[in-house]
Amino acid sequence: MRRALRFGSLVFGLLLSSTASAAGLDAVFAMQMPDAKGQAVAFSQYRGKPLLLHFWAPWCVPCQAGQLDLRALQAVNRVRGLQLLSIAVVHEGEMQGALAQSCQPGVPLVYDKKKAIWLMQSLGHVSAELPFTLLLDAQGTVRLRQTGLVSPAELDAALKTLSR
């Protein structure tokens, strides 16, 4: 009896998590955030393409210590059609100074602290701990979900799963 109850709970949990994942992906592509110039960036433009979302903040010590080289990732993975989006978890008043120095030229950067936290939580990252990296393939399947620093080997392995 206990075994059947545990199995039922496990199945229900898996169903619930896959629904949350679908809802989280819908939230990603419904999102809009301003870029450094204040222009709205619609995430819907990334639907159907491999996408790496990298959440970080200029005040986050681990984010700065192990900062991903998004420009290099973009250049190397262009053949896979990889799109990158750097998401700064900051308020509008924090856009200047440290954030401007931390952004990587040529990599799309958006920001909105409340929306970024809500989006991370919608994707199942309830604690919203930074940095947080999510890699989606063109079908929206999560290929990498990493809280904290991403090792180059882990990221490379996940990127190799993307179709060419």
C-alpha positions as CSV (number, residue, x, y, z in Angstrom):
1,M,0.0,0.0,0.0
2,R,2.8,2.4,0.9
3,R,4.7,1.6,-2.2
4,A,1.6,2.3,-4.4
5,L,1.0,5.6,-2.6
6,R,4.7,6.6,-3.0
7,F,4.5,5.7,-6.7
8,G,1.3,7.7,-7.2
9,S,2.9,10.7,-5.5
10,L,5.9,10.4,-7.7
11,V,3.8,10.2,-10.9
12,F,1.7,13.2,-9.7
13,G,4.8,15.1,-9.0
14,L,6.3,14.4,-12.4
15,L,3.0,15.5,-14.1
16,L,2.9,18.6,-12.0
17,S,6.6,19.5,-12.8
18,S,6.1,19.0,-16.5
19,T,3.0,21.3,-16.4
20,A,5.1,23.8,-14.5
21,S,7.8,23.5,-17.1
22,A,5.4,24.1,-20.0
23,A,3.9,27.1,-18.1
24,G,7.4,28.4,-17.4
25,L,8.4,28.2,-21.1
26,D,5.2,30.0,-22.0
27,A,6.2,32.7,-19.5
28,V,9.6,33.0,-21.1
29,F,8.2,33.6,-24.6
30,A,5.5,36.0,-23.3
31,M,8.1,38.1,-21.4
32,Q,9.3,41.6,-22.4
33,M,12.1,43.5,-20.7
34,P,13.9,46.7,-21.5
35,D,17.4,46.7,-22.9
36,A,20.2,49.1,-21.8
37,K,18.7,51.8,-24.0
38,G,15.2,51.4,-22.6
39,Q,13.8,49.6,-25.7
40,A,11.4,46.7,-25.0
41,V,12.9,43.3,-26.0
42,A,10.2,40.7,-26.7
43,F,11.4,37.2,-25.8
44,S,8.9,35.8,-28.4
45,Q,11.6,36.5,-31.1
46,Y,13.6,33.6,-29.6
47,R,10.9,31.0,-29.9
48,G,11.9,28.1,-32.1
49,K,15.6,28.8,-31.7
50,P,18.2,27.4,-29.3
51,L,18.4,29.9,-26.4
52,L,20.7,30.4,-23.5
53,L,19.3,32.6,-20.7
54,H,21.9,33.8,-18.3
55,F,20.6,35.5,-15.1
56,W,23.1,37.5,-13.1
57,A,23.7,40.8,-11.2
58,P,26.6,43.1,-10.9
59,W,26.5,42.9,-7.0
60,C,26.6,39.0,-7.2
61,V,30.2,37.9,-6.3
62,P,29.8,34.4,-7.8
63,C,28.4,36.0,-11.0
64,Q,31.5,38.2,-11.4
65,A,34.0,35.5,-10.3
66,G,32.8,32.9,-12.8
67,Q,31.3,35.2,-15.5
68,L,30.5,33.3,-18.7
69,D,32.1,34.6,-21.8
70,L,28.9,35.0,-23.7
71,R,30.5,36.7,-26.7
72,A,32.8,33.6,-27.2
73,L,29.8,31.3,-26.7
74,Q,27.8,33.2,-29.3
75,A,30.7,33.2,-31.9
76,V,31.5,29.5,-31.5
77,N,27.8,28.3,-31.5
78,R,26.5,30.6,-34.3
79,V,26.4,27.5,-36.6
80,R,23.9,25.9,-34.1
81,G,21.8,29.0,-34.3
82,L,22.3,29.7,-30.6
83,Q,20.7,32.9,-29.3
84,L,21.9,34.4,-26.0
85,L,20.2,36.6,-23.6
86,S,21.9,38.2,-20.7
87,I,19.4,39.0,-18.0
88,A,20.5,41.4,-15.3
89,V,18.6,41.2,-12.1
90,V,18.6,44.9,-11.3
91,H,16.3,47.8,-10.9
92,E,16.2,50.6,-13.5
93,G,18.3,52.9,-11.3
94,E,21.1,50.3,-11.1
95,M,21.5,50.2,-14.9
96,Q,24.3,52.7,-14.9
97,G,27.8,52.2,-13.4
98,A,28.6,48.6,-12.4
99,L,26.0,47.1,-14.8
100,A,27.3,49.1,-17.8
101,Q,30.9,47.9,-17.0
102,S,29.8,44.3,-16.6
103,C,27.8,43.9,-19.8
104,Q,29.5,42.2,-22.8
105,P,29.3,44.1,-26.1
106,G,27.4,42.3,-28.8
107,V,25.4,40.2,-26.4
108,P,21.7,41.2,-25.9
109,L,21.2,42.5,-22.4
110,V,17.9,43.1,-20.7
111,Y,17.1,43.9,-17.1
112,D,14.2,44.1,-14.7
113,K,14.6,42.8,-11.2
114,K,11.0,41.9,-10.5
115,K,10.4,40.2,-13.9
116,A,13.7,38.3,-13.8
117,I,12.9,36.9,-10.3
118,W,9.4,36.0,-11.4
119,L,10.7,34.4,-14.6
120,M,13.3,32.3,-12.7
121,Q,10.6,31.1,-10.3
122,S,8.2,30.3,-13.2
123,L,11.0,28.1,-14.6
124,G,11.2,26.1,-11.3
125,H,14.1,28.0,-9.8
126,V,12.2,29.0,-6.7
127,S,15.1,30.4,-4.7
128,A,16.1,32.7,-7.5
129,E,19.8,32.3,-6.5
130,L,22.3,33.8,-8.9
131,P,23.8,33.1,-11.2
132,F,21.3,30.9,-13.0
133,T,21.7,29.6,-16.5
134,L,19.1,27.9,-18.7
135,L,19.8,26.3,-22.1
136,L,16.8,25.5,-24.3
137,D,16.9,23.7,-27.6
138,A,14.8,24.9,-30.6
139,Q,11.8,22.8,-29.4
140,G,12.0,24.3,-25.9
141,T,13.5,21.3,-24.2
142,V,15.7,22.2,-21.3
143,R,19.2,21.0,-22.1
144,L,20.9,22.6,-19.1
145,R,19.5,24.2,-15.9
146,Q,22.3,25.3,-13.6
147,T,22.3,27.3,-10.4
148,G,25.6,28.8,-9.6
149,L,28.7,28.6,-11.8
150,V,28.6,26.6,-14.9
151,S,31.7,24.6,-15.7
152,P,32.9,24.9,-19.3
153,A,32.7,21.1,-19.6
154,E,29.0,21.0,-18.5
155,L,28.1,23.8,-20.8
156,D,30.0,22.3,-23.8
157,A,28.3,18.9,-23.3
158,A,24.9,20.6,-23.2
159,L,25.6,22.7,-26.2
160,K,26.6,19.6,-28.2
161,T,23.1,18.2,-27.7
162,L,21.7,21.0,-29.8
163,S,20.8,20.1,-33.3
164,R,22.8,21.7,-36.1
